[in-house]
Amino acid sequence: MQYPDNGAYMVVAYVITAVVVVVYAVSLAWRVKQES
Amino acid sequence: MTRRDRALALARRGQVITGIALAGLVGVFIRALVFTPIERTQGPAQKIFYVHAPAAWAALLAFAITGILSLIYLWLKDRKIDSIAAASAEVGLAFSVVMLTTGPIWGKTVWGTWWSWDARLTSTMFIFLLFIGYRVMRGAVVDPEMRARFSAVIGIMGLVLVPFIHMTVYLFRTLHPDPVLLKPSSPSMPGVMLVTLLTSVGVFTVLYVGFVMQRYAIAILRDVKEEAASAVS
């Protein structure tokens, strides 16, 4: 079956999601460490 | 157990929950990218939906909870409530970044444009900027009572916006698709795709809980530090 060739958009969106979530998680852990 | 110890225990529990949710997110990525079929007309880019919609859900949930807690703060004047509201607002902003970056990427390939100033997208951008203002204001106002009161007013404005954003696709002509889940009729999606979406919504919700617990713990730890510093001086 022929699909639109837009897999790169999907990959970029998933990478951005992972980066934002992981960076925020790390920033929280770092701030807890700083404040404790 | 001191207040500081309780905050550290809360932060640790938040980190465990966040860790579980991050593992769940890896599972969602694998399920969405490998085991969920490609939609015929939109192609692989349709799979952006499995992160975009749950991020939007988590962001609007966070802003709605901030607004509800703001109302409760104005009633009870309890600073703990204000701190949890602020924690929820910051976490909402993090999820908004995911929503507002993945949405245009999907839009570019499906609609042919990165952005459209229609009601849904504009109101979503507005709530994001409103809570950026909330954060900036909290950093600028020194008096805790005044800061909490101003924050509560902005939080309630955000709460009013949340149902409006949801309804924009019905009230206005917009490029954005109608809701798939949160609507009176049954979900408009094949079962296998729906399971991926619901799993992702669940994971983002757990992630929200873990993040808010940690962010609230940070607020308590800062309070404890400030109290100790003022006691010394």
Interface residues (C-beta under 8 A of the other chain):
Chain A: M1 Y3 P4 D5 N6 G7 Y9 M10 V12 A13 Y14 I16 T17 A18 V20 V21 V22 Y24 A25 L28 A29 R31 V32 E35 S36
Chain B: R4 L8 A11 G14 Q15 T18 L22 L25 F29 L33 I38 R40 T41 Q42 G43 P44 A45 K47 I48 V51 H52 A55 V91 A94 V97 V98 T101 T102 I105 W106 K108 T109 L207 F211 Q214 R215 A217 I218 L221 R222 K225
